[in-house]
Amino acid sequence: MTEQNLGNILVAERDWRMQEMEFCKKIPFLYTTQNFRQHIDQFWRLCVPIIYAHWEGFVVAAMKSVVDYVNDIQVPYYMAPKHMVLLDNKARFGYLQGNCTLEQQSRFLDEFLQAQANGIHINRALISANSKLNYVQLEKMLAYFGIELSPALVSNKQGIEKLVWYRNSIAHGENSIQVTQKEIEYFIDCIIKCVDEIIILLLRYITELNHMLHR
């Protein structure tokens, strides 16, 4: 996979999701029947989990694409920055938790030495938002790649947190949440800005060779 391929994948992942979210704003104007209008409040509520699904879906898919890129170029351990080595061994560290046995220690060491010989090859399954992509989780996932939250993401913290809170409340059957068209437009605008910024950060991570020590 080339840098251009990765860029195309991230943009394509963005575009189809943005089209679906933007369509949410158009539906009330396409279907103006009285029956639909009677349920417009419920429709806006249903838009919240759709927007959230695209938010989490994009971030996870985009970061997995970066993992695919790094795996393809087979970065040797001696050229890998600390955050790459940590991510590559994230699952293995579980062997050492608590009062681990000699067998667990041996298993960790064997797999670690084998990983050193093979080079960085990150398990895509490690990239997960745990079904709660709030601001803190976003910061944690970016840290997998040694990326800090940018001012553009920080400025949208309130929108991210509100979207996740609404989504969780609705998912758990909270009926008191009232969602308006204005809020849906606000959520969509917030997520579009965040998605665009994440594409910039991930592509910069690759183009500036931050996935390697010796540049």
Disulfide bonds with the S-S distance in Angstrom:
none
